[in-house]
Amino acid sequence: MAENESQSRQIQLRIDESKMTSSYANTIRTSTTQDEVVLDFGMNLPMQGNDGQPALLFAVGSRVIMNWSGAKRLAISLGQIIRQYEERNGEIQLTRPQAPASDSGPRLTRED
């Protein structure tokens, strides 16, 4: 009897959102180490470069650092919710930004 009781025991999950902040990101930059995955979320903002040519500024709004196991769980979760969304609403089309007329288009550069 004690064996059945321990198998049916449930752990209650409580979520504390008191220190949570929300932000919007339209792009992500990833980098990795042997132990961690670094995700920089932010906004691609069109701007004019020093030479008058169009440029993009990647304004990083938040950084999430996780171990590889957490990153894999995130990838699985995202895959599941995207699949569910597409089953209800159709395939999400990934569009590329319109390329400028010349080959010397905007390049992402790091601003320190």
DAVEN-V662735 format. One record per pair of residues at least 6 apart in sequence whose C-alpha atoms are under 6 Angstrom apart, sorted by the first residue. I is the first residue (numbers start at 1). J is the second residue. Records with the same first field share a line. If there is no record, write none. Layout:
I = J, J
This chain:
25 = 41, 42, 43
26 = 43
27 = 42, 43
28 = 40, 41
29 = 39, 40
30 = 38, 39
31 = 38
32 = 38
36 = 66, 67, 68
37 = 65, 66
38 = 64, 65
39 = 63, 64
40 = 62, 63
41 = 60, 61, 62
42 = 59, 60, 61
43 = 58, 59
44 = 57, 58
45 = 56, 57
46 = 55, 56
47 = 55, 56
48 = 54, 55
49 = 55
54 = 106
55 = 106
